[in-house]
Amino acid sequence: MCGIVGYIGDNNVSEILLKGLDNLKYRGYDSAGIALFNNNQIEIYKSVGKLENLKNKMSKIVSETKDSLFGIGHIRWATHGVANEVNAHPHISSNKDIVVVHNGIIENYKELKENLIEKGYSFASQTDTEVIANLISDEYKYALNLKDAVRNALPKLKGAYAICVMCKNESDKFVVARKHAPLIIGVGNNENIVASDLPAIIAITSDVIYLNDEEIAVIKKDSVEIESVDGSLIPLKIVKISMEVDAVSKMGYKHYMLKEINEQPNIVRNLLNGRISDVNAKIKLDEIKIPLDILRNLSKIQIIACGTSLHAGLVGKYLIEDLASVPVEVEPASEYIYRNNTTDANSLVIAISQSGETADTLTAVRQAREKGAYIVVITNRPDSNITRYSDSILNVNAGIEVSVAATKSYTAQLLMLYLFAIYFAEVKGKSDDRISLIKEELLSIPTKMEEILSDDSNIESVADKLSKFKNFIYIGRGVNLPTAMEGALKLKEVSYINANAYPAGELKHGPIALLDEDVPIVSVLIPGYITYDKIIANCEEAKARNAKLITVTSSEDEKLKNLFDVIVKIPSVSDLLSPLLSVIPFQLFAYHISNFLGKDVDQPRNLAKSVTVE
Ligand code: AGP
């Protein structure tokens, strides 16, 4: 995933572009570049690595660039070609007339490239984007204006794109277009800005237009005009957004990840607000638009997602099967899309995606939609692509998550799955005292989360001590097996330490061979569930192989002190609701180890916030 931005107006263009890219850093961060329309020509500046490198480069030429009329910028997460200056955007056509930044993937770029080479165009980079620049340049020869050149080029592109395009002969505008990749236009007063996402826009204006697929917009200083690919004019639909400028600030925390971990109690509180007013009344989930008789008669649910969202889905399986007694299949979207799955017109598919832009999940949802399935989307971005294919959108409303490692969006997804499972159970006529107790306990979760967060110094000191280990094994059972998987993923992502997760009972079937004093075992231990004693037995087996034992537990059992080397206490909680709490120490543990090791916590190597390639 990459981030793009374009600005035209009287303010300092390069400053605004760099600030916009700064707020899109979570979308990619292996190289960056901007193109400025300055002195009647287009000047391009690029740097490899962090955006800071480009900022440093630009800071040395402030006086040369301060009068630029407009510009476009890009922050890259490499897909085609390594991260170097040649492959960094913006890309210029070989005729030197067209400059493009692009987010997305052009699937037929090789054919197009061969064609263009035959026509005499040349290529410097390995990217698919340079093909767009040359293609538009070729169309420009006939159209003689940028808008029509872009319009004529678009039908030739297969795949996904959001593009900003400048032309050296047109000094008053740039042109943007999109298909299956996000692009938002911010409409200001005598200035306009476009970007992949709102954080790059909110400092300029709160009036925005969400560009639709296959629409083209001509952006001038004092006007925005939108047309469809077939040339018909589209009325501007401006919406006011309420996002605060500090939605993307660290609010005094050292890293976004720590800030976002600490936001979890309030996110859960807000999600519960208005949905459970009386524990004996049915839960409110008005967003579900699927007819009740269809829901009542469902014989199966499929959940598709990737990464952390997949782990939330695995918790969802336990919840739905336990509370509503309907079988649930959970599958990585990347597997679901390449097999003959059983989705049909009677299926309910729940797709979970924080960003709503993950390519595998998007393809899965499109496929399920084509088969006529009902689609419920759980997302943090109700404005994202995935919601186009849904019948019902459950917005987890966690606020922008900047840190690449998902934390607050995970617990918000979990909360939504608890609400859905209860709602579904109630639709199926299963409301009883147990469900009332679960609702009551859900209301206590935000305070219990605050209790864990109020003193993370214990976890911080444990993290310091354990940061020397090179391998960890996380174990869990039942509803906390996904917690173990999520804990291991977090540690891998932000500290680059190998961590694998297993069902605790599987340890003895192979992984136990790995154990010695150098491989700590990290477990979740919640009293009250039938496997509590079994997990203790699994840990004892590990102890006998000299493994260090760390547990996250709500147990008050004094005997645990003799067995475990480190005990991280969480407040008393039922097993079913425990994933909402037990994951927090794991998030903090991964955060502190990463911070202690001096890793790039918010932007770990090789990762992007949302993976827009399959
Ligand atoms: C989480 O920490 C990861 N960054 C990653 O696994 C992520 O959850 C996955 O790529 C799915 O993203 P999505 O929820 O935006 O679809």
Residues whose N, C-alpha, C, O or C-beta is under 5 A from the ligand:
A	BS01	AGP	C306 G307 T308 S309 I352 S353 Q354 S355 G356 T358 V404 A405 A406 A608 K609 S610 V611
